Amino acid sequence: MPHAELGPEVAAFLADHISTADHFELLVRVAETPDRWWDATSAARELGLSERDAHTALDHLARHNLLDIRITAEVRYQFQPGTAALRQAALAPVEAFRRRPVRVLEAIAG
């Protein structure tokens, strides 16, 4: 069972905060570049998404308290979970993805 192999914390985070592979791929990217501010245009370009899908994914992560928001000429987002515990919980599936990418994607799809 994919969830069991990932551990209960990773499975719980994915179930509670990630609803699509696009959301997770974006989480991985923003977590790996914590000093960078993202907008929908740059996220779309780098992830191969439409701007609308990138905007939806960024908003989803922000609603789950995983991203800080800055309003400039465009809305920009940065990886900044609201608490240390949420940061740790968000980084756990990113690390699991490095070790077992197929299992993480199966957990998201399932």
N, C-alpha and C positions, 0 to 999 in steps of 0.2 A: 504494500500500500504506500503510495507516494507520500502522503501526509505523515505517516509514522516515521519514515526515513528522515524527514526534515526536522522532526522534533515538534513538540506541542507549541512552543513559543512562535516558531516560524509559521506553522500552519495557522495559528490563531491570528497573527498579524496579517497574513495573506487573506484570510477569510473576512477580517474586519475592515481592511483598508484598501485592498486591491481587487478590482472587479474585471480587469482585462489585462491581456499581455502588454498592450500599449501603455497602460498605467504603470505596470511594473518596469518596463523598459525605460520609461522616463524617470521613474524613481531611481533606478540604477545609475542613469546618467547624471542626475542632479546630485545624488549622494557621492558620486566619484569626483565631482567638481564643486565642493561646498562653498568656494569663494566666488563662484560665477553666478551672475544674474541671468536668468533665461527669459525669453519672451516666446510667444507662440510661433513667430516666424523662424527663429533660430532652432527651436525644438523640432518644428516640422521638417526643416531642411536636414538636420542631423539624424533624425529618426525615420525619415522617409514617410512622414504622415502628411495629411492635409493640415492646413493651418487650423481649420475648425476642430479636427481631432486632437491636435496638439493643445489647443486652447482648452478643450474639454478635459484632457488628461491633467493639465496643469491646475485647472480649477478643482478637479477631483482631489488631487493631492493636497491642495491648499485647504479645502474644506475638511480634510482629515488632519489638519494641524501639522502637516509635514513640511510646508513651505512658508517662508516669509514673503510678503508681497510689498512691492514698491511701485507707486504710481508715478510714471514719468510721461513722456509722449506715448508710451505703451505701458501696459501692465507687465511688470517683471517679477520673476519668482526666484527664490533662492532656497536651497535645502537648509532648513532651520526648524526642526521639530520643536514643538512647544515645551517639551520637558526632556530631561536627560533620559528618563526611562523610555519615552517614545523614540528618541534618537537611537537608543540601543536596540529597541524592538524593530525599527526600520532598517538598521544596518544588518541585523541577523539574516534576513532573507537575501540581502545583497551578497553577503558572504556565502550563504548556502548556494546561491546561483553560480558562484565561481567554482564550487566543488561539484555540484550536481545540477547543471542547468536544465536538463530534461525533466528531472523530478520537480523542480520548482515550477516550470511551465505546465506540467501535468496537474500540479496542485491548483494552479490558477484556473486552468481550463475545466477542472473537475468541480 
